[in-house]
Amino acid sequence: MPTSTKNLPTLLEITGKCRALDDPVFALTMKNSKAYEAKVNFNCYLDFNNTRLIDINIVVSYEITPKITSKFLEIKLTSVSGTPSYVENSPYKI
């Protein structure tokens, strides 16, 4: 957020939240013979002084590899990636 924060005081508290959405983007699919891919859509926002600064939507892909042992099901997270998109909220430009 380089341009939106240039004119803000450096000690200004910016807060935000993210939540996973229960929508058609959520999917668990087999990526290859050893790994699965889970996709989750998140909706996030940042604000300060009760003013919304930005809304962010990001679809995160998790690659997981399960391994079954005699006692456990081990799940290894092998990669995480995401592509965010955002909407600016006036009067702040990003």
N, C-alpha and C positions, 0 to 999 in steps of 0.2 A: 504494500500500500504506500508506495513512495510519495506520490503527490498529495494524497489525502492527509498524511500525517505531518507534512512540512510545516504547516501553520498551527499545529496543535502544541500545547505545552508538553514538555517531555515527561512530566510526572502525572499526566492525565490517566486515570484508570479506565481502561477499555475492557469490557466484559463480553462474554459470548457463550453460546451453547451450541451443541450439535445433537441431533437425534437421528437414529436410523429410521427409515421410512418403511412401512409395510406396503410395498407397491410391486408392480410387475417386474421391476428391475431386479429384485431379489431372486437369485438363482444359484443353485448348486449343480454343477455339471462336471462330468469327467473330462479332464484336460488331456490326459494321456493314460497309458496303462498303469501308471503309478501315482498319479496326482489328480486332485480335484481342484476346481476353481469355484470359489464362492464370491458372488458380487452382491454388494450392499449399497443402497443409495442413502446418502446422508444429507440432511438439510441443516445448515449452520447459519449463525449470524454473529456479528460483532456490533456492539453499540456502546455509547457513553452518554452520560447525562440524560438518560432516557431517550436518546436520539439514535435511530438505527443508522449505522454507518454502511454496512454491506450485508447482503444475503448471499450465501455461498451454497451451491449444490455440488456434491462430489460423489461419483460412483467409485467405490473402492473395490479392487479385485484382490482377493486373498488366494494364493496358491498353497494348498495343504497336501501333505503326503501322509497317509495313515500307515501304521505298522502294527500288526497284531502279534503280540507275544503270548506266552502261556498264561500270563497273569494280567496283562494290561493291553489297552488300546492306546498306542502312542500316536499323537498327531503333531507333525512337524510343520511349522509355518515356513515355507521356502521362499516366498516373495509377497510383497504388498505393493500395489501401485494404484494410482488414482488420477483422474483428470477433473480438476475443478472448473466450474463456470460460476460467474458471479454477476450480481446486479447492483449497480451503484445506487445510492440513495442520496437525494439532494439534501443539503447544498454542498456536499463533499464530493469531490471528483477523484477518482482513482486512476 
